[in-house]
Amino acid sequence: MSEAETISIVCLDLAGTTVADGDTVETAFAEAIAALGIAPGTGAHGAAMARVRESRGGSTIEVFRSLFDEARAQAAHLAFERSYEQLVDRRGLHPVPGAAHAIERIRAAGVKVTLLTGFGRRTQSRILDALGWWDLADLTLGPEDGRGRPRPDLVLTAALRLGADDVRHVAVCGDTANDMRCGRSAGASVVAGVLTGAHDRSRLLAAGATHVLPSVAAFPDLILPAPAAPGPALTADHG
């Protein structure tokens, strides 16, 4: 990278990017929608879940606001949080292989790391508690800290709080189209999609991904300078 593009701040998504998801998030959404009286197997439930899949990476409460009035959206959000916590209690929660090591490598290189999510603070805290990740990153942000993705607020908030001199010094990594749109609209020079979560390569590229990686484990090699090649071995001159 050129000097102007040296990365000083990284914004990493949680579920699907650094945290292995499987179908936990989608199941929690399905159960929350059912709790509002929309029965699974009906056309209405199917349409609501299609909206959920399209909106992955965005603010959870905003997804529910797109489906219900404010009072019912708040009730659905609370049901989602309870369902997610119960699923984590039953199934456990695990990082994407190599995620923690990737974050440690990035921070060891002097780059600051923010963990971003569309989940409310209660669910975000549950994830960080389960993984013991409170000290893994420099900053954690969610919808309470600005407008949710795909708007640029969370990436820009990270840049401001962590002292970026230029948004081009920020790199973003996520698994959804909304992650990509957020990073691009914020002006990040690297907006990398990963294939461990909700959306596939074509969706990520269509949303503006500058790179698509197998997983976040490959992200440090993308954004950190390559180590200098060793110089020639010196031999003693005995005259």
PARO-723119 format. One record per residue: residue number from 1; residue in three letters; x negated, y negated, z negated of N, C-alpha, C in turn. Coordinates in nm, 2 decimals, m for minus. Last residue first. Layout:
- nr:rest:n.east:n.north:n.up:ca.east:ca.north:ca.up:c.east:c.north:c.up
- NUM:ALA:X:Y:Z:X:Y:Z:X:Y:Z;
...
***
This chain:
- nr:rest:n.east:n.north:n.up:ca.east:ca.north:ca.up:c.east:c.north:c.up
- 239:GLY:m4.09:1.13:m0.68:m4.20:1.07:m0.61:m4.29:1.16:m0.54;
- 238:HIS:m3.85:1.23:m0.77:m3.97:1.26:m0.85:m4.10:1.21:m0.78;
- 237:ASP:m3.54:1.12:m0.79:m3.66:1.10:m0.71:m3.78:1.12:m0.79;
- 236:ALA:m3.25:1.30:m0.84:m3.36:1.24:m0.90:m3.48:1.23:m0.80;
- 235:THR:m2.95:1.24:m0.65:m3.06:1.33:m0.69:m3.18:1.25:m0.74;
- 234:LEU:m2.61:1.20:m0.66:m2.74:1.13:m0.67:m2.84:1.24:m0.71;
- 233:ALA:m2.34:1.27:m0.43:m2.42:1.31:m0.55:m2.56:1.25:m0.54;
- 232:PRO:m2.13:1.02:m0.30:m2.23:1.12:m0.28:m2.31:1.15:m0.41;
- 231:GLY:m1.82:0.96:m0.48:m1.93:0.92:m0.40:m2.03:1.04:m0.38;
- 230:PRO:m1.48:1.08:m0.46:m1.61:1.08:m0.53:m1.72:1.04:m0.43;
- 229:ALA:m1.22:0.86:m0.37:m1.30:0.98:m0.34:m1.43:0.97:m0.41;
- 228:ALA:m0.98:0.74:m0.60:m1.10:0.72:m0.51:m1.17:0.85:m0.49;
- 227:PRO:m0.64:0.84:m0.58:m0.77:0.83:m0.65:m0.88:0.82:m0.55;
- 226:ALA:m0.40:0.63:m0.43:m0.47:0.75:m0.43:m0.60:0.74:m0.51;
- 225:PRO:m0.17:0.44:m0.63:m0.28:0.45:m0.54:m0.35:0.58:m0.55;
- 224:LEU:0.18:0.56:m0.65:0.05:0.53:m0.71:m0.06:0.53:m0.61;
- 223:ILE:0.40:0.63:m0.49:0.39:0.49:m0.54:0.26:0.46:m0.61;
- 222:LEU:0.38:0.90:m0.42:0.42:0.81:m0.33:0.39:0.66:m0.37;
- 221:ASP:0.30:1.04:m0.65:0.21:1.04:m0.53:0.25:0.94:m0.43;
- 220:PRO:0.53:1.00:m0.81:0.41:0.94:m0.84:0.31:0.93:m0.72;
- 219:PHE:0.73:1.17:m0.67:0.74:1.02:m0.67:0.61:0.96:m0.70;
- 218:ALA:0.75:1.44:m0.69:0.67:1.39:m0.59:0.65:1.24:m0.59;
- 217:ALA:0.94:1.47:m0.89:0.80:1.52:m0.92:0.70:1.47:m0.81;
- 216:VAL:1.18:1.41:m0.79:1.11:1.30:m0.85:0.97:1.35:m0.89;
- 215:SER:1.19:1.60:m0.48:1.23:1.57:m0.62:1.15:1.46:m0.67;
- 214:PRO:1.16:1.58:m0.20:1.22:1.70:m0.26:1.27:1.67:m0.40;
- 213:LEU:1.25:1.25:m0.08:1.15:1.34:m0.14:1.23:1.47:m0.19;
- 212:VAL:1.26:1.00:0.16:1.33:1.11:0.10:1.24:1.21:0.05;
- 211:HIS:1.23:0.64:0.18:1.17:0.78:0.18:1.27:0.87:0.12;
- 210:THR:1.40:0.44:0.20:1.28:0.42:0.27:1.20:0.55:0.28;
- 209:ALA:1.75:0.45:0.23:1.63:0.51:0.17:1.51:0.48:0.26;
- 208:GLY:2.00:0.36:0.33:1.88:0.27:0.33:1.76:0.32:0.26;
- 207:ALA:2.21:0.52:0.37:2.23:0.41:0.27:2.11:0.32:0.25;
- 206:ALA:2.11:0.70:0.55:2.22:0.61:0.60:2.24:0.49:0.50;
- 205:LEU:1.95:0.84:0.37:1.89:0.76:0.48:1.99:0.66:0.53;
- 204:LEU:2.15:0.97:0.21:2.05:0.88:0.15:1.98:0.79:0.26;
- 203:ARG:2.29:1.12:0.40:2.36:1.02:0.32:2.26:0.92:0.26;
- 202:SER:2.09:1.29:0.48:2.15:1.20:0.58:2.22:1.09:0.51;
- 201:ARG:2.01:1.44:0.25:1.92:1.35:0.32:1.99:1.25:0.41;
- 200:ASP:2.30:1.42:0.01:2.20:1.49:0.10:2.11:1.39:0.17;
- 199:HIS:2.38:1.36:m0.33:2.39:1.33:m0.19:2.27:1.39:m0.11;
- 198:ALA:2.33:1.45:m0.60:2.47:1.44:m0.55:2.47:1.43:m0.39;
- 197:GLY:2.02:1.60:m0.64:2.14:1.56:m0.70:2.26:1.56:m0.60;
- 196:THR:1.77:1.64:m0.53:1.80:1.73:m0.65:1.94:1.69:m0.71;
- 195:LEU:1.64:1.50:m0.34:1.73:1.60:m0.30:1.78:1.69:m0.41;
- 194:VAL:1.60:1.14:m0.36:1.56:1.28:m0.40:1.67:1.37:m0.37;
- 193:GLY:1.49:0.84:m0.21:1.60:0.93:m0.24:1.54:1.07:m0.27;
- 192:ALA:1.34:0.53:m0.28:1.32:0.67:m0.25:1.44:0.76:m0.30;
- 191:VAL:1.23:0.25:m0.19:1.37:0.30:m0.23:1.37:0.44:m0.19;
- 190:VAL:1.00:0.00:m0.22:1.02:0.14:m0.21:1.15:0.18:m0.27;
- 189:SER:1.05:m0.27:m0.26:0.98:m0.23:m0.14:0.98:m0.08:m0.12;
- 188:ALA:1.36:m0.42:m0.35:1.25:m0.33:m0.38:1.18:m0.28:m0.26;
- 187:GLY:1.59:m0.58:m0.32:1.46:m0.62:m0.26:1.34:m0.53:m0.29;
- 186:ALA:1.84:m0.52:m0.40:1.75:m0.59:m0.50:1.62:m0.64:m0.44;
- 185:SER:1.94:m0.38:m0.19:1.99:m0.51:m0.21:1.91:m0.59:m0.31;
- 184:ARG:1.78:m0.14:m0.23:1.76:m0.22:m0.11:1.82:m0.37:m0.13;
- 183:GLY:1.88:m0.05:m0.47:1.74:m0.08:m0.46:1.72:m0.17:m0.34;
- 182:CYS:2.16:m0.01:m0.41:2.12:m0.10:m0.52:1.97:m0.14:m0.50;
- 181:ARG:2.15:0.18:m0.21:2.20:0.05:m0.18:2.16:m0.05:m0.28;
- 180:MET:2.04:0.40:m0.35:1.97:0.34:m0.24:2.02:0.20:m0.21;
- 179:ASP:2.24:0.45:m0.54:2.11:0.42:m0.58:2.03:0.35:m0.47;
- 178:ASN:2.45:0.51:m0.36:2.46:0.39:m0.44:2.33:0.35:m0.50;
- 177:ALA:2.37:0.76:m0.26:2.37:0.65:m0.17:2.38:0.51:m0.25;
- 176:THR:2.16:0.92:m0.51:2.28:0.89:m0.45:2.27:0.77:m0.35;
- 175:ASP:1.93:0.97:m0.66:1.98:1.08:m0.58:2.11:1.05:m0.50;
- 174:GLY:1.63:0.75:m0.67:1.76:0.81:m0.72:1.81:0.91:m0.62;
- 173:CYS:1.41:0.50:m0.75:1.42:0.64:m0.71:1.55:0.69:m0.76;
- 172:VAL:1.23:0.21:m0.66:1.35:0.27:m0.71:1.35:0.41:m0.66;
- 171:ALA:0.98:m0.03:m0.74:1.02:0.09:m0.67:1.13:0.15:m0.74;
- 170:VAL:0.86:m0.36:m0.71:0.95:m0.27:m0.78:0.97:m0.15:m0.68;
- 169:HIS:0.73:m0.56:m0.58:0.65:m0.48:m0.67:0.73:m0.38:m0.75;
- 168:ARG:0.92:m0.71:m0.46:0.85:m0.62:m0.38:0.76:m0.53:m0.46;
- 167:VAL:0.99:m0.90:m0.65:1.07:m0.77:m0.64:1.01:m0.67:m0.55;
- 166:ASP:0.73:m1.02:m0.85:0.79:m1.02:m0.71:0.87:m0.89:m0.71;
- 165:ASP:0.64:m1.00:m1.10:0.62:m1.13:m1.03:0.69:m1.14:m0.90;
- 164:ALA:0.82:m0.86:m1.37:0.77:m0.85:m1.23:0.75:m0.99:m1.18;
- 163:GLY:0.89:m0.82:m1.65:0.79:m0.92:m1.61:0.74:m0.90:m1.47;
- 162:LEU:1.09:m0.68:m1.76:0.95:m0.62:m1.76:0.85:m0.70:m1.70;
- 161:ARG:1.31:m0.83:m1.72:1.28:m0.79:m1.86:1.13:m0.74:m1.87;
- 160:LEU:1.32:m0.86:m1.44:1.31:m0.97:m1.53:1.26:m0.94:m1.66;
- 159:ALA:1.34:m0.59:m1.35:1.23:m0.67:m1.30:1.21:m0.79:m1.39;
- 158:ALA:1.58:m0.51:m1.48:1.46:m0.45:m1.51:1.34:m0.53:m1.47;
- 157:THR:1.75:m0.69:m1.34:1.74:m0.70:m1.48:1.61:m0.63:m1.53;
- 156:LEU:1.73:m0.58:m1.08:1.68:m0.71:m1.11:1.67:m0.74:m1.26;
- 155:VAL:1.85:m0.33:m1.13:1.71:m0.34:m1.08:1.65:m0.47:m1.11;
- 154:LEU:2.11:m0.42:m1.20:2.03:m0.34:m1.30:1.88:m0.34:m1.26;
- 153:ASP:2.21:m0.57:m0.98:2.19:m0.63:m1.11:2.09:m0.55:m1.20;
- 152:PRO:2.29:m0.51:m0.72:2.14:m0.51:m0.75:2.11:m0.54:m0.90;
- 151:ARG:2.55:m0.27:m0.67:2.51:m0.41:m0.68:2.36:m0.41:m0.74;
- 150:PRO:2.66:m0.02:m0.66:2.54:m0.05:m0.57:2.50:m0.19:m0.58;
- 149:ARG:2.57:m0.03:m1.01:2.54:0.00:m0.87:2.66:0.03:m0.78;
- 148:GLY:2.74:m0.27:m1.22:2.69:m0.14:m1.18:2.65:m0.13:m1.04;
- 147:ARG:2.63:m0.57:m1.36:2.72:m0.51:m1.27:2.66:m0.38:m1.23;
- 146:GLY:2.48:m0.52:m1.69:2.50:m0.59:m1.56:2.60:m0.52:m1.47;
- 145:ASP:2.47:m0.37:m1.91:2.36:m0.46:m1.89:2.37:m0.54:m1.76;
- 144:GLU:2.66:m0.17:m1.91:2.68:m0.28:m2.01:2.57:m0.39:m1.99;
- 143:PRO:2.56:0.02:m1.73:2.66:m0.08:m1.69:2.69:m0.20:m1.79;
- 142:GLY:2.21:0.03:m1.84:2.34:0.09:m1.79:2.44:m0.02:m1.76;
- 141:LEU:1.87:0.11:m1.90:1.97:0.01:m1.87:2.09:0.09:m1.82;
- 140:THR:1.57:0.12:m2.09:1.69:0.19:m2.04:1.80:0.09:m2.02;
- 139:LEU:1.21:0.10:m2.08:1.34:0.03:m2.09:1.45:0.13:m2.03;
- 138:ASP:0.99:0.26:m2.07:0.98:0.12:m2.13:1.11:0.06:m2.16;
- 137:ALA:1.04:0.61:m2.16:1.04:0.49:m2.07:1.02:0.36:m2.15;
- 136:LEU:1.02:0.78:m2.38:0.95:0.82:m2.25:0.94:0.70:m2.16;
- 135:ASP:1.14:0.75:m2.62:1.01:0.68:m2.60:0.94:0.71:m2.47;
- 134:TRP:1.37:0.90:m2.58:1.38:0.76:m2.62:1.25:0.68:m2.60;
- 133:TRP:1.40:1.17:m2.52:1.34:1.08:m2.42:1.34:0.93:m2.46;
- 132:GLY:1.51:1.41:m2.60:1.41:1.35:m2.68:1.33:1.25:m2.60;
- 131:LEU:1.73:1.52:m2.48:1.60:1.54:m2.42:1.49:1.49:m2.50;
- 130:ALA:1.94:1.43:m2.64:1.93:1.57:m2.61:1.79:1.61:m2.55;
- 129:ASP:1.91:1.15:m2.64:1.89:1.23:m2.77:1.86:1.37:m2.73;
- 128:LEU:1.96:1.09:m2.38:1.83:1.06:m2.43:1.80:1.14:m2.56;
- 127:ILE:2.23:1.17:m2.36:2.13:1.23:m2.28:1.99:1.21:m2.34;
- 126:ARG:2.35:1.00:m2.55:2.36:1.15:m2.57:2.25:1.22:m2.48;
- 125:SER:2.30:0.75:m2.43:2.24:0.79:m2.56:2.24:0.94:m2.58;
- 124:GLN:2.47:0.78:m2.21:2.33:0.76:m2.19:2.26:0.80:m2.32;
- 123:THR:2.72:0.79:m2.34:2.67:0.90:m2.27:2.52:0.89:m2.24;
- 122:ARG:2.72:0.53:m2.46:2.74:0.65:m2.54:2.69:0.77:m2.47;
- 121:ARG:2.70:0.35:m2.25:2.59:0.36:m2.34:2.60:0.49:m2.43;
- 120:GLY:2.82:0.50:m1.94:2.82:0.41:m2.05:2.72:0.44:m2.15;
- 119:PHE:2.64:0.57:m1.64:2.71:0.61:m1.76:2.71:0.50:m1.86;
- 118:GLY:2.47:0.50:m1.44:2.60:0.45:m1.43:2.69:0.49:m1.55;
- 117:THR:2.13:0.42:m1.53:2.24:0.51:m1.52:2.37:0.43:m1.50;
- 116:LEU:1.77:0.41:m1.53:1.90:0.35:m1.50:2.01:0.46:m1.50;
- 115:LEU:1.47:0.36:m1.70:1.57:0.46:m1.67:1.71:0.39:m1.65;
- 114:THR:1.17:0.20:m1.60:1.31:0.18:m1.65:1.40:0.30:m1.61;
- 113:VAL:0.83:0.17:m1.66:0.94:0.26:m1.62:1.07:0.22:m1.68;
- 112:LYS:0.53:0.02:m1.54:0.64:0.03:m1.64:0.76:0.10:m1.58;
- 111:VAL:0.20:0.14:m1.48:0.33:0.10:m1.42:0.44:0.12:m1.53;
- 110:GLY:m0.03:0.25:m1.57:0.00:0.11:m1.60:0.12:0.05:m1.54;
- 109:ALA:m0.07:0.51:m1.54:m0.13:0.43:m1.44:m0.10:0.28:m1.47;
- 108:ALA:0.10:0.61:m1.74:m0.05:0.62:m1.76:m0.12:0.53:m1.66;
- 107:ARG:0.34:0.59:m1.61:0.31:0.50:m1.72:0.16:0.50:m1.75;
- 106:ILE:0.32:0.80:m1.42:0.34:0.66:m1.38:0.30:0.56:m1.49;
- 105:ARG:0.28:1.02:m1.58:0.18:0.98:m1.49:0.19:0.84:m1.45;
- 104:GLU:0.53:1.02:m1.72:0.40:1.01:m1.79:0.29:0.96:m1.70;
- 103:ILE:0.70:1.08:m1.50:0.71:0.95:m1.57:0.58:0.92:m1.65;
- 102:ALA:0.61:1.34:m1.44:0.60:1.23:m1.34:0.61:1.09:m1.41;
- 101:HIS:0.67:1.48:m1.67:0.53:1.46:m1.63:0.51:1.35:m1.53;
- 100:ALA:0.95:1.47:m1.65:0.88:1.40:m1.76:0.73:1.38:m1.73;
- 99:ALA:0.99:1.61:m1.41:1.03:1.47:m1.42:0.96:1.40:m1.53;
- 98:GLY:0.93:1.88:m1.37:0.83:1.78:m1.33:0.86:1.64:m1.36;
- 97:PRO:1.27:1.97:m1.31:1.13:2.02:m1.33:1.03:1.91:m1.28;
- 96:VAL:1.49:1.76:m1.47:1.45:1.81:m1.34:1.30:1.85:m1.36;
- 95:PRO:1.56:1.85:m1.81:1.51:1.76:m1.71:1.49:1.83:m1.58;
- 94:HIS:1.88:1.97:m1.94:1.74:1.99:m1.90:1.69:1.89:m1.81;
- 93:LEU:2.10:2.07:m2.19:2.07:1.96:m2.09:1.92:1.98:m2.07;
- 92:GLY:2.38:2.29:m2.27:2.24:2.23:m2.29:2.22:2.13:m2.18;
- 91:ARG:2.63:2.39:m2.27:2.54:2.43:m2.17:2.39:2.39:m2.19;
- 90:ARG:2.77:2.29:m2.49:2.78:2.43:m2.45:2.67:2.48:m2.36;
- 89:ASP:2.69:2.02:m2.51:2.68:2.11:m2.63:2.68:2.26:m2.59;
- 88:VAL:2.76:1.94:m2.26:2.62:1.94:m2.29:2.60:2.03:m2.42;
- 87:LEU:3.04:1.96:m2.28:2.97:2.04:m2.18:2.82:2.05:m2.21;
- 86:GLN:3.08:1.76:m2.48:3.12:1.90:m2.50:3.04:2.00:m2.41;
- 85:GLU:3.00:1.53:m2.34:2.93:1.57:m2.46:2.96:1.72:m2.49;
- 84:TYR:3.19:1.53:m2.13:3.05:1.54:m2.10:2.97:1.59:m2.22;
- 83:SER:3.43:1.49:m2.28:3.41:1.61:m2.20:3.26:1.63:m2.17;
- 82:ARG:3.38:1.23:m2.38:3.40:1.35:m2.47:3.38:1.48:m2.40;
- 81:GLU:3.36:1.08:m2.15:3.25:1.09:m2.24:3.26:1.21:m2.34;
- 80:PHE:3.61:1.12:m2.03:3.49:1.17:m1.96:3.38:1.18:m2.06;
- 79:ALA:3.78:1.00:m2.22:3.79:1.14:m2.20:3.67:1.20:m2.13;
- 78:LEU:3.69:0.74:m2.18:3.67:0.80:m2.31:3.68:0.95:m2.30;
- 77:HIS:3.78:0.70:m1.92:3.64:0.69:m1.95:3.61:0.76:m2.08;
- 76:ALA:4.06:0.73:m1.95:3.99:0.83:m1.87:3.84:0.82:m1.90;
- 75:ALA:4.11:0.50:m2.10:4.14:0.63:m2.16:4.06:0.74:m2.08;
- 74:GLN:4.03:0.30:m1.92:3.96:0.31:m2.04:3.98:0.45:m2.11;
- 73:ALA:4.23:0.35:m1.72:4.08:0.37:m1.69:4.00:0.38:m1.82;
- 72:ARG:4.46:0.29:m1.86:4.44:0.43:m1.82:4.29:0.45:m1.78;
- 71:ALA:4.41:0.01:m1.88:4.44:0.09:m2.00:4.41:0.24:m1.97;
- 70:GLU:4.38:m0.07:m1.60:4.28:m0.09:m1.70:4.29:0.00:m1.82;
- 69:ASP:4.50:0.18:m1.37:4.50:0.05:m1.43:4.41:0.05:m1.55;
- 68:PHE:4.28:0.39:m1.16:4.39:0.37:m1.26:4.39:0.22:m1.30;
- 67:LEU:4.08:0.40:m0.97:4.18:0.51:m0.97:4.30:0.47:m1.06;
- 66:SER:3.89:0.22:m1.02:3.94:0.23:m0.88:4.05:0.33:m0.87;
- 65:ARG:3.84:0.26:m1.29:3.92:0.14:m1.25:3.96:0.15:m1.11;
- 64:PHE:3.67:0.49:m1.26:3.81:0.50:m1.31:3.89:0.38:m1.29;
- 63:VAL:3.45:0.36:m1.15:3.51:0.46:m1.07:3.66:0.48:m1.13;
- 62:GLU:3.38:0.19:m1.36:3.43:0.13:m1.23:3.50:0.23:m1.15;
- 61:ILE:3.29:0.37:m1.55:3.41:0.30:m1.58:3.47:0.23:m1.45;
- 60:THR:3.05:0.45:m1.42:3.16:0.54:m1.44:3.29:0.47:m1.47;
- 59:SER:2.89:0.28:m1.15:2.94:0.27:m1.29:3.06:0.37:m1.31;
- 58:GLY:2.74:0.51:m0.91:2.80:0.38:m0.96:2.84:0.39:m1.10;
- 57:GLY:2.67:0.76:m0.87:2.56:0.67:m0.89:2.61:0.53:m0.93;
- 56:ARG:2.95:0.84:m0.66:2.84:0.88:m0.75:2.72:0.79:m0.75;
- 55:SER:3.16:0.78:m0.50:3.11:0.68:m0.58:3.00:0.72:m0.67;
- 54:GLU:3.23:1.02:m0.37:3.19:0.90:m0.29:3.12:0.80:m0.37;
- 53:ARG:3.32:1.16:m0.59:3.20:1.21:m0.51:3.14:1.09:m0.43;
- 52:VAL:3.55:1.02:m0.66:3.44:1.03:m0.76:3.31:1.07:m0.68;
- 51:ARG:3.71:1.05:m0.44:3.67:0.92:m0.47:3.55:0.92:m0.57;
- 50:ALA:3.76:1.32:m0.46:3.69:1.27:m0.34:3.63:1.13:m0.37;
- 49:MET:3.90:1.32:m0.70:3.77:1.38:m0.70:3.69:1.34:m0.57;
- 48:ALA:4.14:1.20:m0.60:4.07:1.14:m0.70:3.92:1.19:m0.71;
- 47:ALA:4.22:1.40:m0.42:4.19:1.27:m0.37:4.11:1.19:m0.47;
- 46:GLY:4.27:1.61:m0.60:4.17:1.62:m0.49:4.13:1.49:m0.44;
- 45:HIS:4.48:1.51:m0.75:4.36:1.54:m0.81:4.25:1.55:m0.71;
- 44:ALA:4.68:1.48:m0.54:4.63:1.36:m0.62:4.50:1.39:m0.69;
- 43:GLY:4.72:1.75:m0.47:4.66:1.65:m0.37:4.61:1.53:m0.44;
- 42:THR:4.62:1.98:m0.73:4.72:1.89:m0.66:4.65:1.80:m0.56;
- 41:GLY:4.42:2.10:m0.86:4.48:2.17:m0.76:4.59:2.10:m0.68;
- 40:PRO:4.48:1.96:m1.19:4.38:2.02:m1.09:4.46:2.10:m0.99;
- 39:ALA:4.71:1.69:m1.24:4.68:1.83:m1.25:4.58:1.88:m1.15;
- 38:ILE:4.69:1.42:m1.42:4.68:1.46:m1.27:4.62:1.60:m1.27;
- 37:GLY:4.69:1.33:m1.68:4.81:1.39:m1.63:4.81:1.43:m1.48;
- 36:LEU:4.45:1.26:m1.78:4.54:1.15:m1.75:4.67:1.20:m1.68;
- 35:ALA:4.31:1.49:m1.78:4.36:1.44:m1.91:4.45:1.32:m1.89;
- 34:ALA:4.22:1.51:m1.52:4.33:1.59:m1.56:4.39:1.55:m1.69;
- 33:ILE:4.01:1.32:m1.54:4.13:1.29:m1.45:4.25:1.38:m1.49;
- 32:ALA:3.84:1.47:m1.71:3.90:1.34:m1.75:4.02:1.30:m1.67;
- 31:GLU:3.78:1.69:m1.56:3.86:1.71:m1.68:3.92:1.58:m1.73;
- 30:ALA:3.64:1.57:m1.35:3.76:1.65:m1.32:3.85:1.66:m1.45;
- 29:PHE:3.42:1.46:m1.49:3.51:1.37:m1.42:3.65:1.45:m1.39;
- 28:ALA:3.30:1.70:m1.58:3.35:1.60:m1.68:3.45:1.50:m1.61;
- 27:THR:3.23:1.81:m1.34:3.33:1.88:m1.42:3.39:1.78:m1.53;
- 26:GLU:3.04:1.63:m1.25:3.16:1.65:m1.17:3.27:1.72:m1.26;
- 25:VAL:2.84:1.67:m1.45:2.91:1.54:m1.43:3.04:1.55:m1.36;
- 24:THR:2.78:1.95:m1.41:2.83:1.89:m1.54:2.90:1.76:m1.52;
- 23:ASP:2.68:2.10:m1.21:2.81:2.04:m1.19:2.87:1.98:m1.32;
- 22:GLY:2.35:2.00:m1.21:2.44:2.11:m1.17:2.58:2.05:m1.14;
- 21:ASP:2.15:1.82:m1.32:2.29:1.80:m1.34:2.38:1.93:m1.32;
- 20:ALA:1.85:1.73:m1.47:1.92:1.83:m1.39:2.07:1.82:m1.43;
- 19:VAL:1.73:1.40:m1.46:1.80:1.50:m1.54:1.87:1.60:m1.45;
- 18:THR:1.63:1.25:m1.26:1.53:1.30:m1.36:1.59:1.40:m1.46;
- 17:THR:1.85:1.29:m1.08:1.72:1.25:m1.04:1.61:1.29:m1.14;
- 16:GLY:2.08:1.39:m1.20:2.06:1.42:m1.06:1.92:1.39:m1.01;
- 15:ALA:2.10:1.12:m1.42:2.16:1.25:m1.38:2.14:1.27:m1.23;
- 14:LEU:1.90:0.86:m1.39:1.91:0.98:m1.48:1.97:1.10:m1.41;
- 13:ASP:1.67:0.68:m1.18:1.80:0.72:m1.22:1.80:0.84:m1.31;
- 12:LEU:1.41:0.45:m1.23:1.45:0.59:m1.21:1.59:0.61:m1.26;
- 11:CYS:1.21:0.20:m1.13:1.35:0.22:m1.18:1.39:0.36:m1.14;
- 10:VAL:0.89:0.07:m1.20:0.97:0.17:m1.14:1.10:0.18:m1.21;
- 9:ILE:0.66:m0.19:m1.14:0.78:m0.15:m1.22:0.85:m0.04:m1.13;
- 8:SER:0.45:m0.23:m0.97:0.42:m0.25:m1.12:0.54:m0.21:m1.20;
- 7:ILE:0.29:m0.15:m0.67:0.41:m0.12:m0.76:0.37:m0.14:m0.91;
- 6:THR:0.18:m0.36:m0.43:0.14:m0.28:m0.54:0.26:m0.27:m0.64;
- 5:GLU:0.23:m0.52:m0.21:0.33:m0.42:m0.24:0.29:m0.32:m0.35;
- 4:ALA:0.02:m0.69:m0.18:0.15:m0.75:m0.20:0.26:m0.65:m0.24;
- 3:GLU:m0.19:m0.52:m0.11:m0.19:m0.58:m0.24:m0.05:m0.64:m0.28;
- 2:SER:m0.04:m0.23:0.05:m0.11:m0.36:0.05:m0.10:m0.42:m0.09;
- 1:MET:m0.08:0.12:0.00:0.00:0.00:0.00:m0.09:m0.13:0.00;
***
